Amino acid sequence: MSTAGAPFARILVGVDGSEPSIEALRQAQRLATPLGAKVLANAYWDYPQVYAGYVMMGIEGFEERAGEILDEALTTAFGDETPSNVLPSLIRGHPRDSLIDASRDADMVVVGRRGHGGFGGLLLGSVSSALVAHAHCPVLVVHTPEARPETS
């Protein structure tokens, strides 16, 4: 056990602002609350690769925008008051590699799956499938609940 009596002490969530990542935040919090666990809500950002001899114009603001996306995702998931056990972090790095590395110190990783319906919806995305294969702890991959049609 990671902490006294709690099987999970740290649940890591990859947040990119998508609906599946917002649902991952909600699911992680649902798991964390009865376990007394912390939810590490991590958003990742990096500068685009620049090749030798090429200088890109307008490449500033990535960190700031990632921070805004993280804040918006937390507000969407939890309303105006983020639960005290949810600890947001903005980290420079590629999401796939950074989440795999961070999974070494986590008890569980929760990520959203960006299914696109039909056959494509059956497949995991590159980040979620890499985590399932390479994470150092259990991984929960969630998707956005589908809206149920109203019946009369």
Salt bridges, closest charged atoms under 4 A:
ASP16 OD2 - ARG114 NH2 2.65
GLU23 OE1 - ARG26 NH1 3.56
GLU23 OE2 - ARG30 NH1 3.51
ASP46 OD1 - ARG92 NE 2.93
GLU68 OE1 - ARG65 NH1 3.06
GLU72 OE2 - ARG65 NH1 3.49
ASP97 OD1 - ARG96 NE 3.42
ASP101 OD1 - ARG104 NE 3.44
ASP107 OD2 - ARG10 NH2 3.70
